[in-house]
Amino acid sequence: MTIRTLRGALVLAAVVAGGCQTSTYQPSQPAPVATTPMDGVWASSDGVFVANFERGHFTSRFTATNEILAQGAYTVAAGGISMQWISAATKQQRAASCSFAGSDIVTCNQEGGGHFELRRSALAVPTMQPVAAAAPPAGAEPMPAPN
């Protein structure tokens, strides 16, 4: 056996042995999500809707009925906010360019015309509560418990 062959065999043995090492599995932690000045609860200045902005997405709800008005996404860059959403009523996509007029006020101009203003709110956006499961019909057998 030549030295070159012996050296190659040793390198191969080291690689194979290295591949056999055990390690403890450590699940990766989700990356922390950066918050923006827009994150939180905002209300329209006319009192028609309240919206919850969180991690680049938002949902707005009518204040009178708690029905979803729109759902969309937003980005904050260089002091401006870009919003895109789908109207729940018309299923049409809308967009607006907004800017901070203070730490608690945002003014927005909708594409195609229109203007609205948002004010930071201390109120929590109400959420729909899940409905309790109905009782099984008379005579129905319950599902067996998992083993």
N, C-alpha and C positions, 0 to 999 in steps of 0.2 A: 504494500500500500504506500502510495507516495504521500509526501507531506501535504500537498495540495488536497488530495482526497481525504486525508485524515482531518485536516482543518475544516473542510466542507461538512464532514460527518459530525464534527463537534458543534459547528454552527447550527446544523439541522437539529441536533439533539437539544441544544439550548433553546431553540425556537419552540420545539415540541414541548419541552419541560415548562417553558414560560406559559404556554397555552393551557397547561394543566393546573395552574395556580388557582386557588379558590379565593373568592372575595365575597364580602357581605353585600347583598343587594341593598342599595339605598335609593328609594324612589326620589325622582327629582321633585323639587318643590316648585310650584307654579311661580312664575316671575311676578314680582309685585306690580300691580297696575297703578300707573301714575294717575293722579287725579288732576283735573284741570279746574280753572276758575269757574267753569260752567257747571261742574258737577253739583248736584243738589236739586232742590225743589224750587221751581219758578212759577209765578202766576202771571197771567196776562193782566195788563194794567186796567182793562175793562171788566175784569172779574169773570170772564166767560170760561176760561180753562185754567187748569193747573198741570204742570208737566214735571216729570221726574227725569233728570239728566244724569246718566251714570255710565262711565267707561265707553264713551263714544256713541251711546244709543239713548233714545228718549221715547217716552210715551206720554201723550197729553190726553187729559180726560175733561169732559164737561164738568164744571163745578156743580151744576144743578142735578145731574143724573148719574155721575160717575161713569158714563159711557165713554169708551175710547174714541177720541177725536182723530188722532193720528199717531203713527209710529214711524220713527226714522233714525237717522244717524247725524252726528255732528263732529266737526273737527275744530280745534282751536289752534290758531297759529298767528304769530305776530300781532297779538291784540285783537284779531278778528275771529269771528265764528262763522263757519259755513254749515248750513243745515239743509238736509234733504229729507223729505218724508212722504208717506203715502196717506192720503186722506181716507179715513175709514168709511165715510159716507159715499164719496165719489170714486174711490179707488184710483184717483189721479195722483201722479207724482208732482210734488211741489218743492220749491227750494227758496232759500233766503240767505242774504248776506247780512251779518249782524256785527255790531261792535259794542264794546263796553262803554257805557256812559257813566261809569262809576262802578264800585265793587258790587253793588246790588241792583244795577239797572242795565238792561241790554236793549238796544234799539235795533230793529230788523226791517229790511226792505225786501219784500218778496219779488221774485222774478216775475215779470209781467205786470207789475204794479201792486200796490198795497203796502201797508206799513203796520207794524205792531211793536209793542213794547212789553218786555218781561221784567218783573221785579222778583228778587229773591224772596222766598217765602219760608217761614219757620214751620209751616204746616206740612204734615206728612201726606203724601198722595194716598188716598184710600185704595185698597186693593180688594178685588173680589175674593170672597172666602169660598173654599171648596164646599160643595154640597155633600152632606153625609150620605153614605151608601144606603140605599133602600133595603128594607128587610126582604129576605127571599120569599118567593111566593109560597103559599100554603102547600105542604106536601113535598116541597123541594128538600133534597138532602144536602147538607153542607159539604163543601169540598174537603177531602182528607187533608190533614196537616202534613207538611213536608217532613220527610225523615231526616 
